[in-house]
Amino acid sequence: MTDTLPDRLSVDPDSPFHDAEVLARDIGVRFKGEEKTNVEEYCVSEGWVRLAVGKRVDRRGKALTVKLQGTVEPYFKQG
């Protein structure tokens, strides 16, 4: 496994951008320079994140999200 994160990653197992191997490692995401802990999906090249909105879910049980534009910096946490 390399130390580079994919350009786009999702925590939703039904998404084509879901990668269980990468998610098994501890990943952090900085959005506009601020650490975010509720990121459901991100795309570095397009500059957006999908953040969970509280604990609300849709009728299929998936988290409700809001898409925000800005600088995205994913990284592996050490420790």
Backbone as XML, in Angstrom:
<?xml version="1.0"?>
<chain id="A" units="angstrom">
  <residue number="1" name="MET">
    <atom name="N" x="0.840" y="-1.180" z="0.000"/>
    <atom name="CA" x="0.000" y="0.000" z="0.000"/>
    <atom name="C" x="0.889" y="1.249" z="0.000"/>
  </residue>
  <residue number="2" name="THR">
    <atom name="N" x="0.535" y="2.203" z="-0.828"/>
    <atom name="CA" x="1.320" y="3.433" z="-0.922"/>
    <atom name="C" x="0.836" y="4.450" z="0.100"/>
  </residue>
  <residue number="3" name="ASP">
    <atom name="N" x="1.600" y="5.520" z="0.252"/>
    <atom name="CA" x="1.225" y="6.581" z="1.176"/>
    <atom name="C" x="0.526" y="7.736" z="0.471"/>
  </residue>
  <residue number="4" name="THR">
    <atom name="N" x="-0.009" y="7.506" z="-0.717"/>
    <atom name="CA" x="-0.753" y="8.542" z="-1.417"/>
    <atom name="C" x="-2.235" y="8.215" z="-1.361"/>
  </residue>
  <residue number="5" name="LEU">
    <atom name="N" x="-3.017" y="9.218" z="-1.066"/>
    <atom name="CA" x="-4.463" y="9.040" z="-1.008"/>
    <atom name="C" x="-5.078" y="9.247" z="-2.385"/>
  </residue>
  <residue number="6" name="PRO">
    <atom name="N" x="-6.215" y="8.598" z="-2.660"/>
    <atom name="CA" x="-6.870" y="8.798" z="-3.947"/>
    <atom name="C" x="-7.417" y="10.219" z="-4.074"/>
  </residue>
  <residue number="7" name="ASP">
    <atom name="N" x="-7.607" y="10.675" z="-5.309"/>
    <atom name="CA" x="-8.149" y="12.005" z="-5.575"/>
    <atom name="C" x="-9.564" y="12.124" z="-5.027"/>
  </residue>
  <residue number="8" name="ARG">
    <atom name="N" x="-10.312" y="11.034" z="-5.075"/>
    <atom name="CA" x="-11.698" y="11.053" z="-4.595"/>
    <atom name="C" x="-11.931" y="9.812" z="-3.746"/>
  </residue>
  <residue number="9" name="LEU">
    <atom name="N" x="-12.583" y="9.989" z="-2.601"/>
    <atom name="CA" x="-12.811" y="8.874" z="-1.677"/>
    <atom name="C" x="-14.145" y="9.061" z="-0.978"/>
  </residue>
  <residue number="10" name="SER">
    <atom name="N" x="-14.864" y="7.949" z="-0.777"/>
    <atom name="CA" x="-16.165" y="7.980" z="-0.122"/>
    <atom name="C" x="-16.219" y="6.918" z="0.967"/>
  </residue>
  <residue number="11" name="VAL">
    <atom name="N" x="-16.942" y="7.195" z="2.056"/>
    <atom name="CA" x="-17.126" y="6.205" z="3.109"/>
    <atom name="C" x="-18.324" y="5.299" z="2.832"/>
  </residue>
  <residue number="12" name="ASP">
    <atom name="N" x="-19.147" y="5.639" z="1.841"/>
    <atom name="CA" x="-20.328" y="4.855" z="1.477"/>
    <atom name="C" x="-19.909" y="3.605" z="0.705"/>
  </residue>
  <residue number="13" name="PRO">
    <atom name="N" x="-20.188" y="2.400" z="1.237"/>
    <atom name="CA" x="-19.772" y="1.170" z="0.556"/>
    <atom name="C" x="-20.427" y="0.973" z="-0.817"/>
  </residue>
  <residue number="14" name="ASP">
    <atom name="N" x="-21.534" y="1.634" z="-1.097"/>
    <atom name="CA" x="-22.207" y="1.508" z="-2.390"/>
    <atom name="C" x="-21.605" y="2.427" z="-3.456"/>
  </residue>
  <residue number="15" name="SER">
    <atom name="N" x="-20.722" y="3.325" z="-3.054"/>
    <atom name="CA" x="-20.122" y="4.280" z="-3.982"/>
    <atom name="C" x="-18.989" y="3.633" z="-4.772"/>
  </residue>
  <residue number="16" name="PRO">
    <atom name="N" x="-18.821" y="4.014" z="-6.056"/>
    <atom name="CA" x="-17.679" y="3.496" z="-6.814"/>
    <atom name="C" x="-16.345" y="4.062" z="-6.319"/>
  </residue>
  <residue number="17" name="PHE">
    <atom name="N" x="-16.377" y="5.081" z="-5.469"/>
    <atom name="CA" x="-15.163" y="5.701" z="-4.939"/>
    <atom name="C" x="-14.827" y="5.210" z="-3.531"/>
  </residue>
  <residue number="18" name="HIS">
    <atom name="N" x="-15.493" y="4.159" z="-3.083"/>
    <atom name="CA" x="-15.233" y="3.569" z="-1.770"/>
    <atom name="C" x="-14.024" y="2.643" z="-1.876"/>
  </residue>
  <residue number="19" name="ASP">
    <atom name="N" x="-13.080" y="2.777" z="-0.944"/>
    <atom name="CA" x="-11.892" y="1.925" z="-0.905"/>
    <atom name="C" x="-11.664" y="1.509" z="0.545"/>
  </residue>
  <residue number="20" name="ALA">
    <atom name="N" x="-12.089" y="0.308" z="0.886"/>
    <atom name="CA" x="-12.020" y="-0.178" z="2.262"/>
    <atom name="C" x="-10.590" y="-0.250" z="2.787"/>
  </residue>
  <residue number="21" name="GLU">
    <atom name="N" x="-9.628" y="-0.603" z="1.914"/>
    <atom name="CA" x="-8.227" y="-0.689" z="2.346"/>
    <atom name="C" x="-7.707" y="0.659" z="2.817"/>
  </residue>
  <residue number="22" name="VAL">
    <atom name="N" x="-7.997" y="1.704" z="2.057"/>
    <atom name="CA" x="-7.540" y="3.046" z="2.415"/>
    <atom name="C" x="-8.265" y="3.526" z="3.665"/>
  </residue>
  <residue number="23" name="LEU">
    <atom name="N" x="-9.572" y="3.264" z="3.741"/>
    <atom name="CA" x="-10.350" y="3.718" z="4.900"/>
    <atom name="C" x="-9.975" y="2.987" z="6.184"/>
  </residue>
  <residue number="24" name="ALA">
    <atom name="N" x="-9.389" y="1.791" z="6.066"/>
    <atom name="CA" x="-8.958" y="1.047" z="7.249"/>
    <atom name="C" x="-7.826" y="1.781" z="7.977"/>
  </residue>
  <residue number="25" name="ARG">
    <atom name="N" x="-7.056" y="2.569" z="7.211"/>
    <atom name="CA" x="-6.017" y="3.402" z="7.830"/>
    <atom name="C" x="-6.684" y="4.665" z="8.369"/>
  </residue>
  <residue number="26" name="ASP">
    <atom name="N" x="-6.075" y="5.304" z="9.317"/>
    <atom name="CA" x="-6.657" y="6.499" z="9.934"/>
    <atom name="C" x="-6.432" y="7.702" z="9.021"/>
  </residue>
  <residue number="27" name="ILE">
    <atom name="N" x="-7.516" y="8.257" z="8.474"/>
    <atom name="CA" x="-7.434" y="9.362" z="7.522"/>
    <atom name="C" x="-8.027" y="10.625" z="8.136"/>
  </residue>
  <residue number="28" name="GLY">
    <atom name="N" x="-7.376" y="11.743" z="7.885"/>
    <atom name="CA" x="-7.893" y="13.042" z="8.295"/>
    <atom name="C" x="-8.119" y="13.902" z="7.070"/>
  </residue>
  <residue number="29" name="VAL">
    <atom name="N" x="-9.038" y="14.871" z="7.178"/>
    <atom name="CA" x="-9.314" y="15.776" z="6.067"/>
    <atom name="C" x="-9.347" y="17.204" z="6.592"/>
  </residue>
  <residue number="30" name="ARG">
    <atom name="N" x="-8.527" y="18.056" z="5.974"/>
    <atom name="CA" x="-8.582" y="19.487" z="6.265"/>
    <atom name="C" x="-9.353" y="20.139" z="5.130"/>
  </residue>
  <residue number="31" name="PHE">
    <atom name="N" x="-10.366" y="20.929" z="5.479"/>
    <atom name="CA" x="-11.157" y="21.645" z="4.491"/>
    <atom name="C" x="-11.035" y="23.123" z="4.795"/>
  </residue>
  <residue number="32" name="LYS">
    <atom name="N" x="-10.485" y="23.870" z="3.847"/>
    <atom name="CA" x="-10.202" y="25.298" z="4.024"/>
    <atom name="C" x="-9.325" y="25.516" z="5.263"/>
  </residue>
  <residue number="33" name="GLY">
    <atom name="N" x="-8.386" y="24.599" z="5.489"/>
    <atom name="CA" x="-7.443" y="24.723" z="6.589"/>
    <atom name="C" x="-7.967" y="24.287" z="7.941"/>
  </residue>
  <residue number="34" name="GLU">
    <atom name="N" x="-9.207" y="23.800" z="8.010"/>
    <atom name="CA" x="-9.810" y="23.392" z="9.281"/>
    <atom name="C" x="-10.077" y="21.886" z="9.268"/>
  </residue>
  <residue number="35" name="GLU">
    <atom name="N" x="-9.703" y="21.212" z="10.350"/>
    <atom name="CA" x="-9.915" y="19.767" z="10.476"/>
    <atom name="C" x="-11.410" y="19.451" z="10.519"/>
  </residue>
  <residue number="36" name="LYS">
    <atom name="N" x="-11.855" y="18.518" z="9.675"/>
    <atom name="CA" x="-13.259" y="18.090" z="9.644"/>
    <atom name="C" x="-13.341" y="16.617" z="10.004"/>
  </residue>
  <residue number="37" name="THR">
    <atom name="N" x="-14.299" y="16.275" z="10.862"/>
    <atom name="CA" x="-14.461" y="14.887" z="11.286"/>
    <atom name="C" x="-15.721" y="14.246" z="10.724"/>
  </residue>
  <residue number="38" name="ASN">
    <atom name="N" x="-16.560" y="15.014" z="10.030"/>
    <atom name="CA" x="-17.824" y="14.488" z="9.514"/>
    <atom name="C" x="-17.854" y="14.407" z="7.989"/>
  </residue>
  <residue number="39" name="VAL">
    <atom name="N" x="-16.703" y="14.156" z="7.365"/>
    <atom name="CA" x="-16.609" y="14.092" z="5.903"/>
    <atom name="C" x="-17.105" y="12.723" z="5.426"/>
  </residue>
  <residue number="40" name="GLU">
    <atom name="N" x="-18.081" y="12.719" z="4.538"/>
    <atom name="CA" x="-18.618" y="11.498" z="3.943"/>
    <atom name="C" x="-17.909" y="11.178" z="2.626"/>
  </residue>
  <residue number="41" name="GLU">
    <atom name="N" x="-17.500" y="12.221" z="1.891"/>
    <atom name="CA" x="-16.833" y="12.044" z="0.605"/>
    <atom name="C" x="-16.050" y="13.316" z="0.298"/>
  </residue>
  <residue number="42" name="TYR">
    <atom name="N" x="-14.952" y="13.159" z="-0.444"/>
    <atom name="CA" x="-14.191" y="14.341" z="-0.870"/>
    <atom name="C" x="-13.659" y="14.137" z="-2.278"/>
  </residue>
  <residue number="43" name="CYS">
    <atom name="N" x="-13.328" y="15.242" z="-2.939"/>
    <atom name="CA" x="-12.657" y="15.219" z="-4.237"/>
    <atom name="C" x="-11.650" y="16.369" z="-4.247"/>
  </residue>
  <residue number="44" name="VAL">
    <atom name="N" x="-10.369" y="16.039" z="-4.299"/>
    <atom name="CA" x="-9.306" y="17.041" z="-4.238"/>
    <atom name="C" x="-9.260" y="17.868" z="-5.522"/>
  </residue>
  <residue number="45" name="SER">
    <atom name="N" x="-9.297" y="17.208" z="-6.698"/>
    <atom name="CA" x="-9.144" y="17.915" z="-7.967"/>
    <atom name="C" x="-10.297" y="18.877" z="-8.247"/>
  </residue>
  <residue number="46" name="GLU">
    <atom name="N" x="-11.509" y="18.518" z="-7.831"/>
    <atom name="CA" x="-12.668" y="19.393" z="-8.045"/>
    <atom name="C" x="-12.868" y="20.360" z="-6.884"/>
  </residue>
  <residue number="47" name="GLY">
    <atom name="N" x="-12.202" y="20.116" z="-5.749"/>
    <atom name="CA" x="-12.242" y="21.027" z="-4.604"/>
    <atom name="C" x="-13.568" y="21.054" z="-3.872"/>
  </residue>
  <residue number="48" name="TRP">
    <atom name="N" x="-14.056" y="19.887" z="-3.443"/>
    <atom name="CA" x="-15.291" y="19.850" z="-2.664"/>
    <atom name="C" x="-15.275" y="18.702" z="-1.659"/>
  </residue>
  <residue number="49" name="VAL">
    <atom name="N" x="-16.131" y="18.838" z="-0.649"/>
    <atom name="CA" x="-16.364" y="17.789" z="0.341"/>
    <atom name="C" x="-17.869" y="17.651" z="0.545"/>
  </residue>
  <residue number="50" name="ARG">
    <atom name="N" x="-18.283" y="16.471" z="0.935"/>
    <atom name="CA" x="-19.662" y="16.246" z="1.375"/>
    <atom name="C" x="-19.587" y="15.991" z="2.877"/>
  </residue>
  <residue number="51" name="LEU">
    <atom name="N" x="-20.271" y="16.826" z="3.627"/>
    <atom name="CA" x="-20.267" y="16.715" z="5.081"/>
    <atom name="C" x="-21.620" y="16.218" z="5.565"/>
  </residue>
  <residue number="52" name="ALA">
    <atom name="N" x="-21.610" y="15.329" z="6.551"/>
    <atom name="CA" x="-22.842" y="14.840" z="7.151"/>
    <atom name="C" x="-23.509" y="15.972" z="7.916"/>
  </residue>
  <residue number="53" name="VAL">
    <atom name="N" x="-24.839" y="16.026" z="7.826"/>
    <atom name="CA" x="-25.614" y="17.058" z="8.517"/>
    <atom name="C" x="-26.188" y="16.430" z="9.782"/>
  </residue>
  <residue number="54" name="GLY">
    <atom name="N" x="-25.497" y="16.597" z="10.881"/>
    <atom name="CA" x="-25.942" y="16.025" z="12.150"/>
    <atom name="C" x="-26.057" y="14.516" z="12.078"/>
  </residue>
  <residue number="55" name="LYS">
    <atom name="N" x="-27.080" y="13.975" z="12.724"/>
    <atom name="CA" x="-27.311" y="12.530" z="12.713"/>
    <atom name="C" x="-28.513" y="12.181" z="11.848"/>
  </residue>
  <residue number="56" name="ARG">
    <atom name="N" x="-28.941" y="13.109" z="11.000"/>
    <atom name="CA" x="-30.114" y="12.896" z="10.154"/>
    <atom name="C" x="-29.792" y="11.930" z="9.030"/>
  </residue>
  <residue number="57" name="VAL">
    <atom name="N" x="-30.766" y="11.101" z="8.671"/>
    <atom name="CA" x="-30.611" y="10.136" z="7.596"/>
    <atom name="C" x="-31.796" y="10.236" z="6.638"/>
  </residue>
  <residue number="58" name="ASP">
    <atom name="N" x="-31.569" y="9.782" z="5.402"/>
    <atom name="CA" x="-32.660" y="9.762" z="4.432"/>
    <atom name="C" x="-33.469" y="8.476" z="4.604"/>
  </residue>
  <residue number="59" name="ARG">
    <atom name="N" x="-34.435" y="8.248" z="3.740"/>
    <atom name="CA" x="-35.315" y="7.075" z="3.890"/>
    <atom name="C" x="-34.597" y="5.756" z="3.651"/>
  </residue>
  <residue number="60" name="ARG">
    <atom name="N" x="-33.409" y="5.807" z="3.076"/>
    <atom name="CA" x="-32.619" y="4.586" z="2.863"/>
    <atom name="C" x="-31.596" y="4.359" z="3.983"/>
  </residue>
  <residue number="61" name="GLY">
    <atom name="N" x="-31.575" y="5.250" z="4.971"/>
    <atom name="CA" x="-30.662" y="5.107" z="6.104"/>
    <atom name="C" x="-29.290" y="5.707" z="5.893"/>
  </residue>
  <residue number="62" name="LYS">
    <atom name="N" x="-29.104" y="6.441" z="4.798"/>
    <atom name="CA" x="-27.807" y="7.085" z="4.536"/>
    <atom name="C" x="-27.820" y="8.500" z="5.097"/>
  </residue>
  <residue number="63" name="ALA">
    <atom name="N" x="-26.672" y="8.957" z="5.522"/>
    <atom name="CA" x="-26.557" y="10.286" z="6.135"/>
    <atom name="C" x="-26.936" y="11.384" z="5.140"/>
  </residue>
  <residue number="64" name="LEU">
    <atom name="N" x="-27.666" y="12.382" z="5.611"/>
    <atom name="CA" x="-27.943" y="13.558" z="4.797"/>
    <atom name="C" x="-26.653" y="14.373" z="4.744"/>
  </residue>
  <residue number="65" name="THR">
    <atom name="N" x="-26.319" y="14.893" z="3.565"/>
    <atom name="CA" x="-25.061" y="15.609" z="3.401"/>
    <atom name="C" x="-25.267" y="16.962" z="2.738"/>
  </residue>
  <residue number="66" name="VAL">
    <atom name="N" x="-24.267" y="17.804" z="2.914"/>
    <atom name="CA" x="-24.210" y="19.093" z="2.230"/>
    <atom name="C" x="-22.858" y="19.139" z="1.513"/>
  </residue>
  <residue number="67" name="LYS">
    <atom name="N" x="-22.868" y="19.640" z="0.268"/>
    <atom name="CA" x="-21.641" y="19.706" z="-0.527"/>
    <atom name="C" x="-21.089" y="21.123" z="-0.453"/>
  </residue>
  <residue number="68" name="LEU">
    <atom name="N" x="-19.824" y="21.247" z="-0.026"/>
    <atom name="CA" x="-19.172" y="22.543" z="0.106"/>
    <atom name="C" x="-17.942" y="22.602" z="-0.793"/>
  </residue>
  <residue number="69" name="GLN">
    <atom name="N" x="-17.700" y="23.772" z="-1.384"/>
    <atom name="CA" x="-16.555" y="23.989" z="-2.268"/>
    <atom name="C" x="-15.413" y="24.647" z="-1.489"/>
  </residue>
  <residue number="70" name="GLY">
    <atom name="N" x="-14.187" y="24.241" z="-1.781"/>
    <atom name="CA" x="-13.024" y="24.844" z="-1.140"/>
    <atom name="C" x="-11.809" y="23.941" z="-1.270"/>
  </residue>
  <residue number="71" name="THR">
    <atom name="N" x="-10.738" y="24.319" z="-0.600"/>
    <atom name="CA" x="-9.491" y="23.567" z="-0.630"/>
    <atom name="C" x="-9.602" y="22.328" z="0.247"/>
  </residue>
  <residue number="72" name="VAL">
    <atom name="N" x="-9.276" y="21.163" z="-0.324"/>
    <atom name="CA" x="-9.375" y="19.882" z="0.377"/>
    <atom name="C" x="-7.972" y="19.298" z="0.518"/>
  </residue>
  <residue number="73" name="GLU">
    <atom name="N" x="-7.597" y="18.926" z="1.747"/>
    <atom name="CA" x="-6.278" y="18.340" z="2.017"/>
    <atom name="C" x="-6.436" y="17.048" z="2.824"/>
  </residue>
  <residue number="74" name="PRO">
    <atom name="N" x="-6.549" y="15.891" z="2.174"/>
    <atom name="CA" x="-6.596" y="14.631" z="2.928"/>
    <atom name="C" x="-5.187" y="14.203" z="3.329"/>
  </residue>
  <residue number="75" name="TYR">
    <atom name="N" x="-5.077" y="13.484" z="4.435"/>
    <atom name="CA" x="-3.779" y="13.003" z="4.905"/>
    <atom name="C" x="-3.965" y="11.790" z="5.798"/>
  </residue>
  <residue number="76" name="PHE">
    <atom name="N" x="-2.901" y="11.017" z="5.947"/>
    <atom name="CA" x="-2.902" y="9.895" z="6.882"/>
    <atom name="C" x="-2.484" y="10.413" z="8.244"/>
  </residue>
  <residue number="77" name="LYS">
    <atom name="N" x="-3.266" y="10.091" z="9.266"/>
    <atom name="CA" x="-2.898" y="10.471" z="10.629"/>
    <atom name="C" x="-1.820" y="9.537" z="11.119"/>
  </residue>
  <residue number="78" name="GLN">
    <atom name="N" x="-0.866" y="10.059" z="11.850"/>
    <atom name="CA" x="0.220" y="9.248" z="12.414"/>
    <atom name="C" x="-0.037" y="9.049" z="13.887"/>
  </residue>
  <residue number="79" name="GLY">
    <atom name="N" x="-0.428" y="7.853" z="14.260"/>
    <atom name="CA" x="-0.616" y="7.585" z="15.675"/>
    <atom name="C" x="-1.971" y="7.495" z="16.087"/>
  </residue>
</chain>
